[in-house]
Amino acid sequence: MIDVKNLFKFLNQNGINFFSGVPDSILKNINWHLEKKSKKQHIIVANEGDVYVTTDGSDPRLPGGAISPNAIFINGATVTDELIPKESVWKYLDDGSNQGTLWQLPEFDDSSWEEGRAELGYGDGASGAEGTLLSYGSVGSDKHVTTYFRRIFQVDEASEVMSIDLGLRRDDGAVVYLNGKEIWRSAMPEGEIVFDTLANDGAGGSEESIFHLKEGVSPELLLEGKNTIAVEVHQVARTSSDISFDFEFSVTRPSDPSQFRIEKSTMVRARALNGGNWSPLNEATYTIGEPAGPTNLVISELHYRPLAPSIDEDPEGIYSRTDFEFIEIKNISDSPIHLSGLQFTRGINFDFADSSVIGLGPGQSAVLVEDLSAFMMRYPDTDPSSIIGEFKGNLNNDGELIELRDSTSSLLRSFTYNDKLPWPEGADGTGYSLVLIAPETNPDHALAESWTASRSLHGTPVGNDKAYTFPEWQVLIFNEEQIKDENFSGADADPDLDGLNNFVEYAFGYSPLDRSDQSRFSDLDLVEIEGVQYYVFSYSRWKGVKGVSFTVQISNDLKDWKSGEEYLVPVVGDFESADGSVNKTFRSTIPSNDRKEQFFRLKMVTD
């Protein structure tokens, strides 16, 4: 038995996933079963009040005492089921024989035993309480020492049972077994018990009618369905004048089992609310899945030189561009992983032990930010539970070494990014982030070709994508002097001289101040269907575009352009890439071997 004071210390040392969220006065009533509680089972219960839990690291109680909107209600009440009541019917054997130990087992055949209702015994006289009279043998001065009892009972949803309480009337001593395991020894000596072992003390007077109580029997011994209780009652002497036996068995379980589920490693915080009074805050950490490692975790995005804040983002002028830096990590496996023990040690500094985000689900991402309030101003739709925390330091604008270490201090990721070619220059201060290409393939982070500039302005941390009209985009990209010069910032201007005007750069999601590779925007290929080849045209646009229509057109003379499914059939649905782009593919309805020239173009117009 552990005391309440050391409860959570015990849990941490033994890795037991138990959480109560109730005051010490309640904990002491249920802590008895912790030592053997399955690590896969979780109890959240309050004998007084209701339980509120959070999984985002916040307190279920708001300042002032209100219930947090992030808190999940759990009915912490319990009910007690009496599975074997007093005065039940029992199988018994009263012939004084040596039954060894096999009779204690559930599979033992007791079909030849007698059956009777408790209380079972003899010697209480005509007004005694015996419901069934037992035999002591043929010689009153040499009575049987031991009498055996068995009963089968049913338990449904055994995994929900929190505690077992027993009651025993015995004269003189007894040993109780549940499914073949000893669970209680009352007034019996230590060591091996055999058929002629005498009880320690005799029960006399009022003690003969007492029901002795026992709490703290492990629910782990219960089986789903049929269970067996076996009891042997021993006399204190062969000349004893009487024997008595009765028994009761009850279990406690939640009155309304919660459907609360944890799918990934999580810190659970909870309080019990009884009337207007809250319990102290309790918390426990559940780690689910494999630890993060080089095969399942990538650094999927870096925003090392963001744009300066707009007036809307920073009306009081309190932020700098560095406040909007972030790093995104991503679980690329198909199973949950936990982040316990991770640390960023170079580039930025951050200890994951300081975060309530301790796990990622399959394919899930989360971010570390330089300044939380600034980040939420720019990305207000971000789920707070996907923000790991604020890192220390700043990402270097010229590039630097990034190191992420695991719980053993081994390198999980180590690479040096740069702001010069062959690294994407579009991530260097023009509003775009550095995005890992095809993160699910676990590319080498140290290679420049593994990275691209984001197609979304401000990057795409944990799926954030804000759509902009062309005028809104112009204000974000160009400074006041450039905005005034239509030859530099206008829709038809091409300030980086890459052959793509500003409107096209906007529509495709690239920086107009950084030369873009035109071959990345569209592609023409052949596909074979039932032995016939057709041309396939694909293009990739920025999903942050607002108020622009995209139409693929086809012509055989560069004069008469056609569109619609009569001429072009969508091959697949929209496919979104991690860099913030949407990829679309269309197939010509005219076979490529019809000896007709086919030309394709993409038309983009404002709505």
N, C-alpha and C positions, 0 to 999 in steps of 0.2 A: 504494500500500500504506500502510495506517495502522498505527501501532504499538499494542501492547496498552494502553499507558498512556493513550492518547487515544481508546480504543475507544468508551466510552459518551458522551464529548463529541461524537464524530463522529455517533453515532446521534441524539443530541438535536438537533444542528444541521441534520441532513439529514432528520429525520422518519422515519427508517427503523425499521420495527417488527421489530427483531431482539432476541432474548434468548438468552443462553447459560446463565447460572447455573452456570458452571464456573470453576475457578481459572485464573489467567493462563497457567500452563503448558499448559493445554488450549486456551484462547482463541487463543493465537498460532498454533495449528495450523489454525484455521478462519476467522480474521478476514480472510483474503485476499479473500473474495468479497463483503464488505459493500458496497463502493462501487457494485455493480451489482445487488444483491439486490432483488427486487421488494418493494415496500412491502406487498403483500398476502400475502406468504409469511413464515412464522415458523419459525425453527429453534431447537429446544431440545435440546441434545445434550451429552453428556459422554463423552469417550474413556476416562475412568476413573470408575467408580462409577455410581450411579443418581441421577437428578434428582428432587427433590421441589419442587413449586411450590404457591403459595397465591394466591388472587385476592381475599382479604378484608383485605389489608393486614398480615396477621400474618407472623411468621417461620416457615418450615417446620421449624425446629429449636427445640424447647422448651429453656428453661434447664436445664442439666444434660446436654443432648445427645440427648434422646429425639426421635422424630419426632412433629411436631404432628398431632393428629387431623384438623386442617383441611387438611393437606397432601395434594396429589394426586401419586401416583407416576407417573413417566414413565421408561420404559426409555430411557436415554441412550446405549446401545451403538450401534455402527455396523457395517456390512458393506461389503465392497468387491466389486464385480462387474466382471469382466474382459470388456469388450464386444468388443475386438479384441485377441486374444492375439498374441504373437510367432509368426512363421512362418505368418501367415494368407495367404489367397489374395487377390491384388490384380489389378485392371485396370491395364494400363500402356500407354504409348505411347513408343517409343524410336526414332522416326524423325528426331529433331532439328528438328522443325517448330516454327513459331511459333503457339502455341495461344491467344495473347491472354489474356483473363480468363474467358471464358465456361465453360471447362472446370472452373473452380472451383465452379460452381453446382450445387445438387442436381438441377436439371432437365436438366442437360447429358446428351446421348445418347452414352454411351461403348460402345455395343454393338459398334462396329467395332474396338475396342481388343483387344489380346492379353490373356491372363489367365495368371497364374502365382503360385506359392507363394514367399513370402519365405524366406530372404534373396534379393533380386533384385539382380543386378549382373554384373560381369565383372572379370577381372584377378587373382583370388585363386589361380589355378593349379589343378592337378588335385586338390589336397587342400583347396581352398577351400570356403567355407561356402555358396556360392550354391545356392539351391534352384531358381532360374530364371535362365538366362543371358540377359543383355541385349545389344543391339547398340549399337556405338559409331559405326557408319557404315562406309564403305568405305576411309577413309584414316586410318591410325593416327596420323598427325601432326596431323590435323584432326578430332578426335572431336567428337561432339555435345556441346554444353554442358549442355543440359537434358533430363531424362527425367521424364515425368509419371506419377503414380500416383493411383488412386481406389478407394474402397471404400465400399459402403453397409452400414450396420449398424442394428440395431433398438434403440430405447430405450422401455421401458414405464414409466409413472408418472414421467415426466421431472421433474415438479414436486417430487418428493421428493429429487432428487439434490442433495447438499450440495457436492460437489467433484469435479473432474476431474483425473486424473493421466495424464501422457503419457510415453512412452518412445520414443526415436528413435535408430536407428543410421543414420548418414549419412556418406557419403564422396563429395563433400567438404562442401558446404553444402546447406541445405534451407529451404523455407518451407512451413508447414502451414496449411490452411484447414479450418474446420468450418462446414458449411452456407453456404459462400461468404464467410465472414469469416476474415481472417487471425488466427491465434491463437498462432503461434510462428514466429520467424525465428532460425535457428541457423547461425552462421558465414557470414552473408550481410550485404552492406552495407545501410546505410539508404537510404531513398528508394525510387523506383519499381523494381520487379523486372520485367525483360523476359526473353525466351527466351534471349538471349545474355549475360545478366549473369553474371559470374564470381563464384565464392565468395571469401570473404576469405582463408581459410586452407585448406591441404590437410590431409587426415587421413592420417596415416601410422603405421606400426608398430602398437603396441597400441591406439592411438586408434581404429583402424579397426573394432575389435570392441566398443567401448564403446557402451552405451545411454545417451544423454543424457536426463536427466529434467527434466520441467517440471510444476510444480504451480501452482494458482491460476487455471486457465482458468474463465471464468464459466459456470456451469450454465445461465444465461439463454439461451445460444446453442443449447441442445439443443431438439429438436422431439419432440413425442409421436409415436412410431412411427418412420418411416424418417429416418435422418440420413446425411450424406455427409462423409467425410474425403477431402481432396484434398491431395497433396504433390508439390512439384516439387523434384528434386535437381539441384544445379548443380555442375559441375566447377570446380576452381580454375584449370585451364588446359586448352586443347584437346589438349595432349599428355599429359594425366594418364593414368597407367597402369591405373587401376581405378575402379570405382564400386560403392557398396554402399547398400542400403536395406532397413530393417525397421522395424516400428512396433508399438507397443502402446497401448491406450486403456482406462482403467478409471475407474469412478465409485464414489463413496462415498455411502451413504445410511443413514438410520436402520434398524437391524435390525428394529425393531418399531414402526412409526409410531404415535404416540399418537392416540387419539380425543379428546384434550383440545381443547376449543373455547371461544372467547370470543365471547359474543353481545352484549356491551355494553362500553362504555369501562371499562377495568379496569387496576389496577396489579398486575402479576405480580411476585412475589418468589420467588426460587429458590435452592437450594443443591444441590450434588452431594455424595452420601454415598458414600465409598469405604472399606469396612471400617468402622472406628469414627471415621473422620476426615471432618469436614465442610469443604466449601469456604467461602470468604467469601460473604456474602450479596450477591446481585446482584438488581437490579430494573429493570423497564422499564414504561412506561406506554403502553397502547394506547388510542387514541381512535377510537371507532366512531360513525358517524352524524353528524347535523347538530349544531351547537352549540346549547345551550339558548337560547331566546329567548322573546319575548312571545307567540308563536303556538303554542308547544309545551310550555311550562312554567308551572304555576300554583303558588301557595301555597295548598294545599288545606285546611290545618287549623292553628289557633293555640290553644294552651292557656296563656292568659296569667295565669289565677288558679286553680290547681288546689286540690283539697282538701288539708288537712294530712295527713301520713302517719298511717296506723293503727299500732297496736302491732305487728301482724304485719309491716308494711313497715319499721318503724323501732324495733325493740325497745330500741336503745341511745340513742334520742333525738338522733341526730346530724343529721337532715335538717329543713329547713323546707319550707313549701309551695312556695316559689319553686324549690326544687331539682327539682321535677317538671314544670317548664315545658318545652314543646317546640314546634317549628314543623315542619310536614310540607310537602314539595314533591312534585309529581306530574308525570310526563310524560304529557301528554294526547294525544300523537300515536300513530300506528301504526308508528313506526320508533324505533330507538335514538337517544338524544341523549347528548352529553357535556357535562359541567359545568365544563370547563376555564375558568379565569379568572373564575368567578362570585365575588361578594362581597356579603355583607350589610353595609351601611354605616350604616343608621339603625335604631333600635329595638333591634337586637342587632348584634354585630360578629362576622363569621366570614369567613375566607378559604378558599375551597374548595381552594386549593393545599395546604392542611394536611391534607387528607382522602384516604384510600385509596378512598373511594367517588367515582368520577369520571365515572360514567355511569348512565343509567337506561334500562331496556328499555321497550318499548311498554306504556303504562298503569301503569308501575311507580312506586311511591312510596318516599321515604326521609325520615328525620327528622334534625333538629338538636336537641340536648338541652342543657339547662342543666347537669345533673350526670348523668354516665353511670351511676354506681353507683346513684343514686336511681332513675333511669329503669328500670334492669333489675330493681330490687326490685319496682316497681309493674307492670312489663310483662315478666315473666321469659321469656315465649315469643317475644320479639322476635328475629328473625334479626340477629345482629351486623353482617352485611354491609349491612343497610339503615340503619345508624346512621352519618350523615355525620361527626359529631363534636360536641364541646361548644362552644357559643357563649359569647361574653363579654357580660356585662351581663344585665339582666333585662327581661322584658316588663312594661310598665307596667300596673297594675291598672285605671287609669282610661282606658286607650287611648293610643295614640301613633302616630307615623309609622313605617311599615316601608318600607325601601328595599332592593331587591336590584338589583345592577348586573352587567352582563355583562363580557366580557373587554376591551371597549373603553371601559369605565367608563360606558357608556350605561345609562339606567334600564331595567331589565327589568320590575320591579314597583315601584309606589309608591302607597301608600294609607294612610289613617289609620283604624284601628278605634276603637270606642268601647264603653263598658260601659253606656250609657244608650240608651233608645229613640230612634230606631227600630232600633238595633242589638239583637240578642238578649241580654236580660239574664240568661238562664239560664247563660251562660258566665262570669258574674262571681262566682266563688267557691262555686258550689253543686255543683261536681264535674263540670261539663260543659264541653266545649271549643267553640270557634268553628269551624264547618265550612262550607266553600264549597259552595253548592248547585250540583248538576250541573256539576262541574268540567270535564267533557269538552266543554262548550259555551263554555269560556273566558269566563266572566262578568266583568263589571267589578268588580274587587276593592274599589273605592272606594265602591260602593253598598251600603248596609246590607241591602237586599233580596236581595243576592247571598249572604248568610250566614244560617246557622241555628245553634242550639245542638245539640250532638251528642245523639243518642238513647242513647248509651252513656255510662255513668258513667266518668269519666277520659278520655273521648274514644276515638278509634279510630286511634291512630298505627300506620301500616303494617299495618292490618288487625287490630290487637289488639282482642279482645273477650272480656271475662271475664263469665261468667254469675253472677248473684247470686240467692239466695232473698230473699223479702221481708224477713225479719228481718235478714239480712246488709246489705241495702240501707238499712234504717232506721238501723243503726249508723253507716254511712258518711255519711248525709245529715244526721242530727240530732245535736245535742250532748247531753250527759248530762242536762241539765235538761229538754230537749224530749222525750227518750226516756221520762222518768218521767211525762210528761203525755200520757195516751192521747188526750185531746181535741186534742192538737196533732200527735202522731206516730203515732197509731193508724191502722189500716187504713181506717177510715171518716171520719177527720178530713180537713178541707180548710183547711189553714192559710193558703193564698194566696187563698181565697174565689173560685176560678175555676169552681166547680161540679163539679170532679173531685176525688174523694177520693184519699188517698195511695196506696191500692192500684191505682187506675186510672192515676195518674201513674207509678207504678212499672212497671206493665205496658206502658204506652205509651212509657216512657223519657223522661219529662220531669221537671223539677224541681218538687217540691211547694211550693217557696218562691218560685216565680215564676209569675205568672198565665199560663196556657196558652190558646191559641186552640183551642177544641174542634173547629172546622171542619177542623182539620188531621188529626184522628184517623181520620175515616171519610168516605166519599163515596157518594152514590147517583146512578146515571146510567142511561141507556138504551142498549141495543145492538140492532142490527137483524141478524137471521139469516134469510136466504131470505125477506125481505119481512115478517118478523114481529118485533115489538119485545119486548124483555124487560128487566126491571130488573136492574141490576148493582150489587152492594154491595162496596165495597172498604174495607179498614182497614189500618192501619200499626202494628205493634207493635215494641217494643224487643227486639232479639235477645239482649240480656243478661239476659233473664228466665229464671229456673230454677225448675222445679216448678210451672208454671202452664199450664193448658189453655185454649185459645181455641176457641170454637164459635160459628159464625154460625147464627142461627135466623130463621125466617120464620113469620108468622102473618097471618091475614086478619081476626082479631077481637080481637087483643091478649090472648087468653086461652089458646088452644091453639097452642103454639109447636112447630114442626117443624125438624128438621135432617137432614143426610145427603144423598147425591147424588140421592135421589128428588125432593128439593125444591130443592136448591141444587147447582149444578155448578161445580167450580173452572174458572175461565176460563184462567188462566195459572199457571205454577209460581211458587214464592216468588221475589220480586225483592228483592235487597238494595241499599239505598241507601248512599251514602258517609257519611251521618250516623249509621249504626249501626242502622237500622230494617229490618224485613222487611215488604214489602208483599204483601198477599194479596187476591184478587178472586174473587167468586162470582156466578154468574148464576142467577136464579130460573128454574125450569122452567115457570112459568105465564106465558103471554103477558100483556103489560101491558094489552091491550085486551079482556080477559075480563070487564071491569066488576067485578072483585073487588078490594077494597082489599088492599094488601100492605104489611106492616110488617116491618122488619128490626131485629135487635138482635145485639149481640156479648156472649156470656156468657164470663166469665173466672173460673175457680175454681182453687184450689190443688190439686195432685195429692194 
